């Protein structure tokens, strides 16, 4: 069994829904990212307390009829890419509660 992975939306970016797209604006990288539906599901669920494995099992697998192992591998790759752009933060333990 793999260690739990927790994801948190970066406070350094701004997100806006424009139609069916989720746009992420990063002032730090001077870039705009358009997230596809799967990436937007992960972004929406990135509360820093829910394990990625649970997000995949409860939100991704039922929606796309994909097995957990495949979906988790794909989600981990996607999350690492988003973290590399500073869009998500990734940790092996829950993030501390924050005010606001």
Phi and psi restraints in degrees (range 20) as a CNS / XPLOR table:
assign (resid 1 and name C) (resid 2 and name N)
       (resid 2 and name CA) (resid 2 and name C) 1.0 -82.1 20.0 2
assign (resid 2 and name N) (resid 2 and name CA)
       (resid 2 and name C) (resid 3 and name N) 1.0 156.0 20.0 2
assign (resid 2 and name C) (resid 3 and name N)
       (resid 3 and name CA) (resid 3 and name C) 1.0 -67.1 20.0 2
assign (resid 3 and name N) (resid 3 and name CA)
       (resid 3 and name C) (resid 4 and name N) 1.0 148.3 20.0 2
assign (resid 3 and name C) (resid 4 and name N)
       (resid 4 and name CA) (resid 4 and name C) 1.0 -63.2 20.0 2
assign (resid 4 and name N) (resid 4 and name CA)
       (resid 4 and name C) (resid 5 and name N) 1.0 148.0 20.0 2
assign (resid 4 and name C) (resid 5 and name N)
       (resid 5 and name CA) (resid 5 and name C) 1.0 -121.1 20.0 2
assign (resid 5 and name N) (resid 5 and name CA)
       (resid 5 and name C) (resid 6 and name N) 1.0 133.5 20.0 2
assign (resid 5 and name C) (resid 6 and name N)
       (resid 6 and name CA) (resid 6 and name C) 1.0 -117.2 20.0 2
assign (resid 6 and name N) (resid 6 and name CA)
       (resid 6 and name C) (resid 7 and name N) 1.0 141.8 20.0 2
assign (resid 6 and name C) (resid 7 and name N)
       (resid 7 and name CA) (resid 7 and name C) 1.0 -126.6 20.0 2
assign (resid 7 and name N) (resid 7 and name CA)
       (resid 7 and name C) (resid 8 and name N) 1.0 145.6 20.0 2
assign (resid 7 and name C) (resid 8 and name N)
       (resid 8 and name CA) (resid 8 and name C) 1.0 -138.0 20.0 2
assign (resid 8 and name N) (resid 8 and name CA)
       (resid 8 and name C) (resid 9 and name N) 1.0 136.1 20.0 2
assign (resid 8 and name C) (resid 9 and name N)
       (resid 9 and name CA) (resid 9 and name C) 1.0 -62.9 20.0 2
assign (resid 9 and name N) (resid 9 and name CA)
       (resid 9 and name C) (resid 10 and name N) 1.0 136.0 20.0 2
assign (resid 9 and name C) (resid 10 and name N)
       (resid 10 and name CA) (resid 10 and name C) 1.0 -70.6 20.0 2
assign (resid 10 and name N) (resid 10 and name CA)
       (resid 10 and name C) (resid 11 and name N) 1.0 135.4 20.0 2
assign (resid 10 and name C) (resid 11 and name N)
       (resid 11 and name CA) (resid 11 and name C) 1.0 -76.3 20.0 2
assign (resid 11 and name N) (resid 11 and name CA)
       (resid 11 and name C) (resid 12 and name N) 1.0 -4.6 20.0 2
assign (resid 11 and name C) (resid 12 and name N)
       (resid 12 and name CA) (resid 12 and name C) 1.0 -90.8 20.0 2
assign (resid 12 and name N) (resid 12 and name CA)
       (resid 12 and name C) (resid 13 and name N) 1.0 5.5 20.0 2
assign (resid 12 and name C) (resid 13 and name N)
       (resid 13 and name CA) (resid 13 and name C) 1.0 -128.7 20.0 2
assign (resid 13 and name N) (resid 13 and name CA)
       (resid 13 and name C) (resid 14 and name N) 1.0 161.6 20.0 2
assign (resid 13 and name C) (resid 14 and name N)
       (resid 14 and name CA) (resid 14 and name C) 1.0 -117.7 20.0 2
assign (resid 14 and name N) (resid 14 and name CA)
       (resid 14 and name C) (resid 15 and name N) 1.0 141.3 20.0 2
assign (resid 14 and name C) (resid 15 and name N)
       (resid 15 and name CA) (resid 15 and name C) 1.0 -121.0 20.0 2
assign (resid 15 and name N) (resid 15 and name CA)
       (resid 15 and name C) (resid 16 and name N) 1.0 140.4 20.0 2
assign (resid 15 and name C) (resid 16 and name N)
       (resid 16 and name CA) (resid 16 and name C) 1.0 -143.2 20.0 2
assign (resid 16 and name N) (resid 16 and name CA)
       (resid 16 and name C) (resid 17 and name N) 1.0 137.5 20.0 2
assign (resid 16 and name C) (resid 17 and name N)
       (resid 17 and name CA) (resid 17 and name C) 1.0 -89.2 20.0 2
assign (resid 17 and name N) (resid 17 and name CA)
       (resid 17 and name C) (resid 18 and name N) 1.0 129.0 20.0 2
assign (resid 17 and name C) (resid 18 and name N)
       (resid 18 and name CA) (resid 18 and name C) 1.0 -126.7 20.0 2
assign (resid 18 and name N) (resid 18 and name CA)
       (resid 18 and name C) (resid 19 and name N) 1.0 103.0 20.0 2
assign (resid 18 and name C) (resid 19 and name N)
       (resid 19 and name CA) (resid 19 and name C) 1.0 65.6 20.0 2
assign (resid 19 and name N) (resid 19 and name CA)
       (resid 19 and name C) (resid 20 and name N) 1.0 -127.3 20.0 2
assign (resid 19 and name C) (resid 20 and name N)
       (resid 20 and name CA) (resid 20 and name C) 1.0 -90.2 20.0 2
assign (resid 20 and name N) (resid 20 and name CA)
       (resid 20 and name C) (resid 21 and name N) 1.0 -1.2 20.0 2
assign (resid 20 and name C) (resid 21 and name N)
       (resid 21 and name CA) (resid 21 and name C) 1.0 -99.9 20.0 2
assign (resid 21 and name N) (resid 21 and name CA)
       (resid 21 and name C) (resid 22 and name N) 1.0 149.3 20.0 2
assign (resid 21 and name C) (resid 22 and name N)
       (resid 22 and name CA) (resid 22 and name C) 1.0 -108.1 20.0 2
assign (resid 22 and name N) (resid 22 and name CA)
       (resid 22 and name C) (resid 23 and name N) 1.0 116.1 20.0 2
assign (resid 22 and name C) (resid 23 and name N)
       (resid 23 and name CA) (resid 23 and name C) 1.0 -100.6 20.0 2
assign (resid 23 and name N) (resid 23 and name CA)
       (resid 23 and name C) (resid 24 and name N) 1.0 131.9 20.0 2
assign (resid 23 and name C) (resid 24 and name N)
       (resid 24 and name CA) (resid 24 and name C) 1.0 -114.5 20.0 2
assign (resid 24 and name N) (resid 24 and name CA)
       (resid 24 and name C) (resid 25 and name N) 1.0 125.0 20.0 2
assign (resid 24 and name C) (resid 25 and name N)
       (resid 25 and name CA) (resid 25 and name C) 1.0 -110.1 20.0 2
assign (resid 25 and name N) (resid 25 and name CA)
       (resid 25 and name C) (resid 26 and name N) 1.0 124.0 20.0 2
assign (resid 25 and name C) (resid 26 and name N)
       (resid 26 and name CA) (resid 26 and name C) 1.0 -113.4 20.0 2
assign (resid 26 and name N) (resid 26 and name CA)
       (resid 26 and name C) (resid 27 and name N) 1.0 109.6 20.0 2
assign (resid 26 and name C) (resid 27 and name N)
       (resid 27 and name CA) (resid 27 and name C) 1.0 -69.2 20.0 2
assign (resid 27 and name N) (resid 27 and name CA)
       (resid 27 and name C) (resid 28 and name N) 1.0 -33.0 20.0 2
assign (resid 27 and name C) (resid 28 and name N)
       (resid 28 and name CA) (resid 28 and name C) 1.0 -63.9 20.0 2
assign (resid 28 and name N) (resid 28 and name CA)
       (resid 28 and name C) (resid 29 and name N) 1.0 -41.9 20.0 2
assign (resid 28 and name C) (resid 29 and name N)
       (resid 29 and name CA) (resid 29 and name C) 1.0 -95.4 20.0 2
assign (resid 29 and name N) (resid 29 and name CA)
       (resid 29 and name C) (resid 30 and name N) 1.0 -1.6 20.0 2
assign (resid 29 and name C) (resid 30 and name N)
       (resid 30 and name CA) (resid 30 and name C) 1.0 49.1 20.0 2
assign (resid 30 and name N) (resid 30 and name CA)
       (resid 30 and name C) (resid 31 and name N) 1.0 50.4 20.0 2
assign (resid 30 and name C) (resid 31 and name N)
       (resid 31 and name CA) (resid 31 and name C) 1.0 -141.6 20.0 2
assign (resid 31 and name N) (resid 31 and name CA)
       (resid 31 and name C) (resid 32 and name N) 1.0 157.5 20.0 2
assign (resid 31 and name C) (resid 32 and name N)
       (resid 32 and name CA) (resid 32 and name C) 1.0 -121.8 20.0 2
assign (resid 32 and name N) (resid 32 and name CA)
       (resid 32 and name C) (resid 33 and name N) 1.0 132.8 20.0 2
assign (resid 32 and name C) (resid 33 and name N)
       (resid 33 and name CA) (resid 33 and name C) 1.0 -118.4 20.0 2
assign (resid 33 and name N) (resid 33 and name CA)
       (resid 33 and name C) (resid 34 and name N) 1.0 139.5 20.0 2
assign (resid 33 and name C) (resid 34 and name N)
       (resid 34 and name CA) (resid 34 and name C) 1.0 -107.5 20.0 2
assign (resid 34 and name N) (resid 34 and name CA)
       (resid 34 and name C) (resid 35 and name N) 1.0 118.2 20.0 2
assign (resid 34 and name C) (resid 35 and name N)
       (resid 35 and name CA) (resid 35 and name C) 1.0 -92.0 20.0 2
assign (resid 35 and name N) (resid 35 and name CA)
       (resid 35 and name C) (resid 36 and name N) 1.0 135.1 20.0 2
assign (resid 35 and name C) (resid 36 and name N)
       (resid 36 and name CA) (resid 36 and name C) 1.0 -73.0 20.0 2
assign (resid 36 and name N) (resid 36 and name CA)
       (resid 36 and name C) (resid 37 and name N) 1.0 178.4 20.0 2
assign (resid 36 and name C) (resid 37 and name N)
       (resid 37 and name CA) (resid 37 and name C) 1.0 -60.2 20.0 2
assign (resid 37 and name N) (resid 37 and name CA)
       (resid 37 and name C) (resid 38 and name N) 1.0 -42.3 20.0 2
assign (resid 37 and name C) (resid 38 and name N)
       (resid 38 and name CA) (resid 38 and name C) 1.0 -66.7 20.0 2
assign (resid 38 and name N) (resid 38 and name CA)
       (resid 38 and name C) (resid 39 and name N) 1.0 -45.7 20.0 2
assign (resid 38 and name C) (resid 39 and name N)
       (resid 39 and name CA) (resid 39 and name C) 1.0 -62.9 20.0 2
assign (resid 39 and name N) (resid 39 and name CA)
       (resid 39 and name C) (resid 40 and name N) 1.0 -36.9 20.0 2
assign (resid 39 and name C) (resid 40 and name N)
       (resid 40 and name CA) (resid 40 and name C) 1.0 -66.1 20.0 2
assign (resid 40 and name N) (resid 40 and name CA)
       (resid 40 and name C) (resid 41 and name N) 1.0 -37.0 20.0 2
assign (resid 40 and name C) (resid 41 and name N)
       (resid 41 and name CA) (resid 41 and name C) 1.0 -61.5 20.0 2
assign (resid 41 and name N) (resid 41 and name CA)
       (resid 41 and name C) (resid 42 and name N) 1.0 -43.6 20.0 2
assign (resid 41 and name C) (resid 42 and name N)
       (resid 42 and name CA) (resid 42 and name C) 1.0 -64.5 20.0 2
assign (resid 42 and name N) (resid 42 and name CA)
       (resid 42 and name C) (resid 43 and name N) 1.0 -43.3 20.0 2
assign (resid 42 and name C) (resid 43 and name N)
       (resid 43 and name CA) (resid 43 and name C) 1.0 -58.5 20.0 2
assign (resid 43 and name N) (resid 43 and name CA)
       (resid 43 and name C) (resid 44 and name N) 1.0 -47.8 20.0 2
assign (resid 43 and name C) (resid 44 and name N)
       (resid 44 and name CA) (resid 44 and name C) 1.0 -62.1 20.0 2
assign (resid 44 and name N) (resid 44 and name CA)
       (resid 44 and name C) (resid 45 and name N) 1.0 -33.3 20.0 2
assign (resid 44 and name C) (resid 45 and name N)
       (resid 45 and name CA) (resid 45 and name C) 1.0 -90.6 20.0 2
assign (resid 45 and name N) (resid 45 and name CA)
       (resid 45 and name C) (resid 46 and name N) 1.0 -4.0 20.0 2
assign (resid 45 and name C) (resid 46 and name N)
       (resid 46 and name CA) (resid 46 and name C) 1.0 -76.2 20.0 2
assign (resid 46 and name N) (resid 46 and name CA)
       (resid 46 and name C) (resid 47 and name N) 1.0 75.3 20.0 2
assign (resid 46 and name C) (resid 47 and name N)
       (resid 47 and name CA) (resid 47 and name C) 1.0 -94.5 20.0 2
assign (resid 47 and name N) (resid 47 and name CA)
       (resid 47 and name C) (resid 48 and name N) 1.0 -3.3 20.0 2
assign (resid 47 and name C) (resid 48 and name N)
       (resid 48 and name CA) (resid 48 and name C) 1.0 81.2 20.0 2
assign (resid 48 and name N) (resid 48 and name CA)
       (resid 48 and name C) (resid 49 and name N) 1.0 -5.1 20.0 2
assign (resid 48 and name C) (resid 49 and name N)
       (resid 49 and name CA) (resid 49 and name C) 1.0 -120.3 20.0 2
assign (resid 49 and name N) (resid 49 and name CA)
       (resid 49 and name C) (resid 50 and name N) 1.0 -24.4 20.0 2
assign (resid 49 and name C) (resid 50 and name N)
       (resid 50 and name CA) (resid 50 and name C) 1.0 -91.8 20.0 2
assign (resid 50 and name N) (resid 50 and name CA)
       (resid 50 and name C) (resid 51 and name N) 1.0 124.3 20.0 2
assign (resid 50 and name C) (resid 51 and name N)
       (resid 51 and name CA) (resid 51 and name C) 1.0 -60.6 20.0 2
assign (resid 51 and name N) (resid 51 and name CA)
       (resid 51 and name C) (resid 52 and name N) 1.0 142.6 20.0 2
assign (resid 51 and name C) (resid 52 and name N)
       (resid 52 and name CA) (resid 52 and name C) 1.0 -54.8 20.0 2
assign (resid 52 and name N) (resid 52 and name CA)
       (resid 52 and name C) (resid 53 and name N) 1.0 -37.8 20.0 2
assign (resid 52 and name C) (resid 53 and name N)
       (resid 53 and name CA) (resid 53 and name C) 1.0 -58.9 20.0 2
assign (resid 53 and name N) (resid 53 and name CA)
       (resid 53 and name C) (resid 54 and name N) 1.0 -39.6 20.0 2
assign (resid 53 and name C) (resid 54 and name N)
       (resid 54 and name CA) (resid 54 and name C) 1.0 -70.2 20.0 2
assign (resid 54 and name N) (resid 54 and name CA)
       (resid 54 and name C) (resid 55 and name N) 1.0 -40.1 20.0 2
assign (resid 54 and name C) (resid 55 and name N)
       (resid 55 and name CA) (resid 55 and name C) 1.0 -59.7 20.0 2
assign (resid 55 and name N) (resid 55 and name CA)
       (resid 55 and name C) (resid 56 and name N) 1.0 -45.1 20.0 2
assign (resid 55 and name C) (resid 56 and name N)
       (resid 56 and name CA) (resid 56 and name C) 1.0 -63.4 20.0 2
assign (resid 56 and name N) (resid 56 and name CA)
       (resid 56 and name C) (resid 57 and name N) 1.0 -46.7 20.0 2
assign (resid 56 and name C) (resid 57 and name N)
       (resid 57 and name CA) (resid 57 and name C) 1.0 -64.9 20.0 2
assign (resid 57 and name N) (resid 57 and name CA)
       (resid 57 and name C) (resid 58 and name N) 1.0 -39.6 20.0 2
assign (resid 57 and name C) (resid 58 and name N)
       (resid 58 and name CA) (resid 58 and name C) 1.0 -94.7 20.0 2
assign (resid 58 and name N) (resid 58 and name CA)
       (resid 58 and name C) (resid 59 and name N) 1.0 -23.9 20.0 2
assign (resid 58 and name C) (resid 59 and name N)
       (resid 59 and name CA) (resid 59 and name C) 1.0 -113.8 20.0 2
assign (resid 59 and name N) (resid 59 and name CA)
       (resid 59 and name C) (resid 60 and name N) 1.0 -39.1 20.0 2
assign (resid 59 and name C) (resid 60 and name N)
       (resid 60 and name CA) (resid 60 and name C) 1.0 -85.2 20.0 2
assign (resid 60 and name N) (resid 60 and name CA)
       (resid 60 and name C) (resid 61 and name N) 1.0 -53.3 20.0 2
assign (resid 60 and name C) (resid 61 and name N)
       (resid 61 and name CA) (resid 61 and name C) 1.0 -58.6 20.0 2
assign (resid 61 and name N) (resid 61 and name CA)
       (resid 61 and name C) (resid 62 and name N) 1.0 -47.9 20.0 2
assign (resid 61 and name C) (resid 62 and name N)
       (resid 62 and name CA) (resid 62 and name C) 1.0 -64.0 20.0 2
assign (resid 62 and name N) (resid 62 and name CA)
       (resid 62 and name C) (resid 63 and name N) 1.0 -33.5 20.0 2
assign (resid 62 and name C) (resid 63 and name N)
       (resid 63 and name CA) (resid 63 and name C) 1.0 -73.5 20.0 2
assign (resid 63 and name N) (resid 63 and name CA)
       (resid 63 and name C) (resid 64 and name N) 1.0 -36.0 20.0 2
assign (resid 63 and name C) (resid 64 and name N)
       (resid 64 and name CA) (resid 64 and name C) 1.0 -112.1 20.0 2
assign (resid 64 and name N) (resid 64 and name CA)
       (resid 64 and name C) (resid 65 and name N) 1.0 2.9 20.0 2
assign (resid 64 and name C) (resid 65 and name N)
       (resid 65 and name CA) (resid 65 and name C) 1.0 50.2 20.0 2
assign (resid 65 and name N) (resid 65 and name CA)
       (resid 65 and name C) (resid 66 and name N) 1.0 53.3 20.0 2
assign (resid 65 and name C) (resid 66 and name N)
       (resid 66 and name CA) (resid 66 and name C) 1.0 -121.5 20.0 2
assign (resid 66 and name N) (resid 66 and name CA)
       (resid 66 and name C) (resid 67 and name N) 1.0 150.7 20.0 2
assign (resid 66 and name C) (resid 67 and name N)
       (resid 67 and name CA) (resid 67 and name C) 1.0 -73.6 20.0 2
assign (resid 67 and name N) (resid 67 and name CA)
       (resid 67 and name C) (resid 68 and name N) 1.0 155.0 20.0 2
assign (resid 67 and name C) (resid 68 and name N)
       (resid 68 and name CA) (resid 68 and name C) 1.0 -61.2 20.0 2
assign (resid 68 and name N) (resid 68 and name CA)
       (resid 68 and name C) (resid 69 and name N) 1.0 -44.1 20.0 2
assign (resid 68 and name C) (resid 69 and name N)
       (resid 69 and name CA) (resid 69 and name C) 1.0 -62.2 20.0 2
assign (resid 69 and name N) (resid 69 and name CA)
       (resid 69 and name C) (resid 70 and name N) 1.0 -44.5 20.0 2
assign (resid 69 and name C) (resid 70 and name N)
       (resid 70 and name CA) (resid 70 and name C) 1.0 -65.6 20.0 2
assign (resid 70 and name N) (resid 70 and name CA)
       (resid 70 and name C) (resid 71 and name N) 1.0 -46.4 20.0 2
assign (resid 70 and name C) (resid 71 and name N)
       (resid 71 and name CA) (resid 71 and name C) 1.0 -63.8 20.0 2
assign (resid 71 and name N) (resid 71 and name CA)
       (resid 71 and name C) (resid 72 and name N) 1.0 -39.5 20.0 2
assign (resid 71 and name C) (resid 72 and name N)
       (resid 72 and name CA) (resid 72 and name C) 1.0 -67.0 20.0 2
assign (resid 72 and name N) (resid 72 and name CA)
       (resid 72 and name C) (resid 73 and name N) 1.0 -42.3 20.0 2
assign (resid 72 and name C) (resid 73 and name N)
       (resid 73 and name CA) (resid 73 and name C) 1.0 -60.3 20.0 2
assign (resid 73 and name N) (resid 73 and name CA)
       (resid 73 and name C) (resid 74 and name N) 1.0 -45.0 20.0 2
assign (resid 73 and name C) (resid 74 and name N)
       (resid 74 and name CA) (resid 74 and name C) 1.0 -64.9 20.0 2
assign (resid 74 and name N) (resid 74 and name CA)
       (resid 74 and name C) (resid 75 and name N) 1.0 -41.8 20.0 2
assign (resid 74 and name C) (resid 75 and name N)
       (resid 75 and name CA) (resid 75 and name C) 1.0 -65.2 20.0 2
assign (resid 75 and name N) (resid 75 and name CA)
       (resid 75 and name C) (resid 76 and name N) 1.0 -40.4 20.0 2
assign (resid 75 and name C) (resid 76 and name N)
       (resid 76 and name CA) (resid 76 and name C) 1.0 -62.0 20.0 2
assign (resid 76 and name N) (resid 76 and name CA)
       (resid 76 and name C) (resid 77 and name N) 1.0 -41.5 20.0 2
assign (resid 76 and name C) (resid 77 and name N)
       (resid 77 and name CA) (resid 77 and name C) 1.0 -64.1 20.0 2
assign (resid 77 and name N) (resid 77 and name CA)
       (resid 77 and name C) (resid 78 and name N) 1.0 -44.0 20.0 2
assign (resid 77 and name C) (resid 78 and name N)
       (resid 78 and name CA) (resid 78 and name C) 1.0 -63.6 20.0 2
assign (resid 78 and name N) (resid 78 and name CA)
       (resid 78 and name C) (resid 79 and name N) 1.0 -45.0 20.0 2
assign (resid 78 and name C) (resid 79 and name N)
       (resid 79 and name CA) (resid 79 and name C) 1.0 -61.9 20.0 2
assign (resid 79 and name N) (resid 79 and name CA)
       (resid 79 and name C) (resid 80 and name N) 1.0 -42.0 20.0 2
assign (resid 79 and name C) (resid 80 and name N)
       (resid 80 and name CA) (resid 80 and name C) 1.0 -63.7 20.0 2
assign (resid 80 and name N) (resid 80 and name CA)
       (resid 80 and name C) (resid 81 and name N) 1.0 -39.0 20.0 2
assign (resid 80 and name C) (resid 81 and name N)
       (resid 81 and name CA) (resid 81 and name C) 1.0 -64.1 20.0 2
assign (resid 81 and name N) (resid 81 and name CA)
       (resid 81 and name C) (resid 82 and name N) 1.0 -44.2 20.0 2
assign (resid 81 and name C) (resid 82 and name N)
       (resid 82 and name CA) (resid 82 and name C) 1.0 -65.9 20.0 2
assign (resid 82 and name N) (resid 82 and name CA)
       (resid 82 and name C) (resid 83 and name N) 1.0 -37.6 20.0 2
assign (resid 82 and name C) (resid 83 and name N)
       (resid 83 and name CA) (resid 83 and name C) 1.0 -65.5 20.0 2
assign (resid 83 and name N) (resid 83 and name CA)
       (resid 83 and name C) (resid 84 and name N) 1.0 -36.3 20.0 2
assign (resid 83 and name C) (resid 84 and name N)
       (resid 84 and name CA) (resid 84 and name C) 1.0 -63.4 20.0 2
assign (resid 84 and name N) (resid 84 and name CA)
       (resid 84 and name C) (resid 85 and name N) 1.0 -25.4 20.0 2
assign (resid 84 and name C) (resid 85 and name N)
       (resid 85 and name CA) (resid 85 and name C) 1.0 -95.5 20.0 2
assign (resid 85 and name N) (resid 85 and name CA)
       (resid 85 and name C) (resid 86 and name N) 1.0 3.5 20.0 2
assign (resid 85 and name C) (resid 86 and name N)
       (resid 86 and name CA) (resid 86 and name C) 1.0 77.5 20.0 2
assign (resid 86 and name N) (resid 86 and name CA)
       (resid 86 and name C) (resid 87 and name N) 1.0 16.2 20.0 2
assign (resid 86 and name C) (resid 87 and name N)
       (resid 87 and name CA) (resid 87 and name C) 1.0 -84.9 20.0 2
assign (resid 87 and name N) (resid 87 and name CA)
       (resid 87 and name C) (resid 88 and name N) 1.0 -37.7 20.0 2
assign (resid 87 and name C) (resid 88 and name N)
       (resid 88 and name CA) (resid 88 and name C) 1.0 -123.3 20.0 2
assign (resid 88 and name N) (resid 88 and name CA)
       (resid 88 and name C) (resid 89 and name N) 1.0 154.3 20.0 2
assign (resid 88 and name C) (resid 89 and name N)
       (resid 89 and name CA) (resid 89 and name C) 1.0 -107.1 20.0 2
assign (resid 89 and name N) (resid 89 and name CA)
       (resid 89 and name C) (resid 90 and name N) 1.0 142.4 20.0 2
assign (resid 89 and name C) (resid 90 and name N)
       (resid 90 and name CA) (resid 90 and name C) 1.0 -126.9 20.0 2
assign (resid 90 and name N) (resid 90 and name CA)
       (resid 90 and name C) (resid 91 and name N) 1.0 138.2 20.0 2
assign (resid 90 and name C) (resid 91 and name N)
       (resid 91 and name CA) (resid 91 and name C) 1.0 -148.2 20.0 2
assign (resid 91 and name N) (resid 91 and name CA)
       (resid 91 and name C) (resid 92 and name N) 1.0 164.2 20.0 2
assign (resid 91 and name C) (resid 92 and name N)
       (resid 92 and name CA) (resid 92 and name C) 1.0 -96.2 20.0 2
assign (resid 92 and name N) (resid 92 and name CA)
       (resid 92 and name C) (resid 93 and name N) 1.0 7.8 20.0 2
assign (resid 92 and name C) (resid 93 and name N)
       (resid 93 and name CA) (resid 93 and name C) 1.0 -144.7 20.0 2
assign (resid 93 and name N) (resid 93 and name CA)
       (resid 93 and name C) (resid 94 and name N) 1.0 159.2 20.0 2
assign (resid 93 and name C) (resid 94 and name N)
       (resid 94 and name CA) (resid 94 and name C) 1.0 -58.4 20.0 2
assign (resid 94 and name N) (resid 94 and name CA)
       (resid 94 and name C) (resid 95 and name N) 1.0 147.3 20.0 2
assign (resid 94 and name C) (resid 95 and name N)
       (resid 95 and name CA) (resid 95 and name C) 1.0 -76.3 20.0 2
assign (resid 95 and name N) (resid 95 and name CA)
       (resid 95 and name C) (resid 96 and name N) 1.0 149.7 20.0 2
assign (resid 95 and name C) (resid 96 and name N)
       (resid 96 and name CA) (resid 96 and name C) 1.0 -66.0 20.0 2
assign (resid 96 and name N) (resid 96 and name CA)
       (resid 96 and name C) (resid 97 and name N) 1.0 148.7 20.0 2
assign (resid 96 and name C) (resid 97 and name N)
       (resid 97 and name CA) (resid 97 and name C) 1.0 -60.3 20.0 2
assign (resid 97 and name N) (resid 97 and name CA)
       (resid 97 and name C) (resid 98 and name N) 1.0 141.3 20.0 2
assign (resid 97 and name C) (resid 98 and name N)
       (resid 98 and name CA) (resid 98 and name C) 1.0 -121.0 20.0 2
assign (resid 98 and name N) (resid 98 and name CA)
       (resid 98 and name C) (resid 99 and name N) 1.0 153.9 20.0 2
assign (resid 98 and name C) (resid 99 and name N)
       (resid 99 and name CA) (resid 99 and name C) 1.0 -78.0 20.0 2
assign (resid 99 and name N) (resid 99 and name CA)
       (resid 99 and name C) (resid 100 and name N) 1.0 143.6 20.0 2
